[in-house]
């Protein structure tokens, strides 16, 4: 029984770090894209004030 499971375990050991790094890179790139600078946030607030208050 252990002989049959050995190739599966080696594939999991080889490919798991690759998938973890890939998922981490995707999450990091999405978060980096959504990050806004303070200047752009102030501009967004100013635009919303002009649109809805004035």
C-alpha positions, 0 to 999 in steps of 0.5 A, spaced: 500 500 500 505 504 501 509 503 495 502 505 491 502 512 495 509 514 494 509 517 487 503 521 489 506 524 496 512 526 492 508 530 487 505 533 492 511 535 496 514 538 489 508 542 487 505 544 493 511 550 494 510 552 487 502 553 488 503 556 494 508 561 491 503 562 485 497 564 489 501 568 494 504 572 488 497 573 485 494 575 492 500 580 492 499 583 485 491 584 486 493 588 493 498 592 490 494 594 484 488 596 489 493 600 494 491 608 493 496 613 495 493 619 500 493 624 494 489 619 490 484 618 496 484 626 497 482 627 490 477 622 490 473 625 496 474 632 493 470 629 487 465 626 491 464 632 495 463 636 489 458 631 485 454 630 491 454 636 496 455 642 491 
